[in-house]
Amino acid sequence: MKKNDYRNQALKILPWVCTKCGRDFSGKKLRELTVHHKDHNYRNNPPDGSNWELLCIYCHDNEHSRSLDAEWLPTQNPDNEKKPVSTHTPFADLMKRLGESGPKKRENKEE
């Protein structure tokens, strides 16, 4: 299916609303509404439109730039690495210190 064919078909079966930002389009603004292939395969054009969504030019550009950015980002996520939050433990030897010179127990003496 040619580009104009699947765009015209998408405009016939889908509402003229950007799927991402929710803006309505009609009249001259309709040209700003584009067909985005959900699986990113422009050759996959089923007649029921199940691989299409209508996006405004801004959201469409954003959608494709996100996938391009993902290719350049490192595959490791440093946030997922298990590291101690803090290396300082101020009370680590508290019990040892209390044992040596800890508080003295009070004796209950009745006078």
C-alpha positions in Angstrom: 0.0 0.0 0.0 1.4 3.4 -0.9 1.9 6.2 1.6 -1.1 8.2 0.5 -3.3 5.1 0.3 -2.6 4.0 3.9 -2.9 7.6 5.2 -6.2 8.1 3.5 -7.4 4.7 4.8 -6.2 5.6 8.4 -8.1 8.9 8.2 -11.2 7.1 7.2 -11.2 4.5 10.0 -9.4 6.4 12.9 -10.6 9.5 14.8 -8.8 12.7 13.9 -7.1 12.9 17.3 -3.5 12.6 18.2 -3.1 9.4 20.2 -0.4 10.8 22.4 -1.4 14.4 23.2 -5.1 14.2 22.4 -5.3 17.3 20.1 -8.2 17.3 17.7 -7.5 18.0 14.0 -9.7 19.2 11.2 -9.6 21.5 8.2 -6.2 22.8 7.3 -4.7 21.4 10.5 -5.5 17.8 9.3 -2.2 17.8 7.4 -0.3 17.9 10.7 -1.8 14.5 11.6 0.5 11.7 10.5 0.2 7.9 10.5 2.6 6.1 12.8 3.3 2.4 12.5 3.2 0.9 16.0 5.7 -1.8 15.1 7.9 0.8 13.2 7.6 -1.3 10.0 6.2 1.0 7.3 5.4 -1.9 5.1 3.1 -3.5 7.6 -0.3 -2.0 6.6 -3.2 -4.2 7.5 -6.5 -3.0 6.0 -8.1 -2.9 9.5 -5.5 -0.3 10.6 -4.4 -2.3 13.6 -0.7 -1.3 13.1 -1.5 2.4 12.8 -2.0 5.3 15.1 -2.5 8.9 14.2 0.0 11.3 15.8 0.5 15.0 15.3 3.8 15.9 13.7 5.3 16.8 17.1 4.4 13.6 18.9 5.4 11.6 15.8 8.8 13.2 15.8 9.2 12.6 19.5 8.2 9.0 19.2 11.0 8.4 16.6 13.6 10.4 18.4 13.0 8.4 21.6 13.9 5.2 19.7 16.9 6.8 18.1 18.1 8.1 21.6 17.7 4.6 23.0 20.2 3.3 20.4 22.8 5.7 21.7 22.2 5.2 25.4 24.3 2.7 27.3 22.7 -0.7 27.8 23.7 -0.9 31.5 21.5 1.1 33.9 23.6 2.3 36.8 20.5 2.8 38.8 19.8 -1.0 38.8 23.2 -1.9 40.2 23.0 -2.9 43.8 25.3 -0.6 45.7 25.1 0.4 49.4 23.2 3.6 49.8 25.7 4.7 52.5 29.0 3.4 53.5 29.1 5.3 56.8 27.7 3.4 59.8 27.9 5.7 62.8 26.6 3.1 65.3 28.5 0.1 64.0 30.5 -0.4 67.2 28.1 1.1 69.7 27.4 -2.2 71.5 31.1 -2.8 71.9 31.7 0.7 73.3 28.7 0.4 75.6 30.1 -3.0 76.8 33.4 -1.5 77.8 32.4 1.7 79.5 28.6 1.5 79.1 26.1 3.1 81.4 26.2 1.7 84.9 23.1 -0.1 86.1 21.2 1.5 88.9 20.7 -0.4 92.0 17.3 -0.1 93.5 18.0 0.4 97.2 15.3 1.1 99.5 16.4 3.5 102.2 
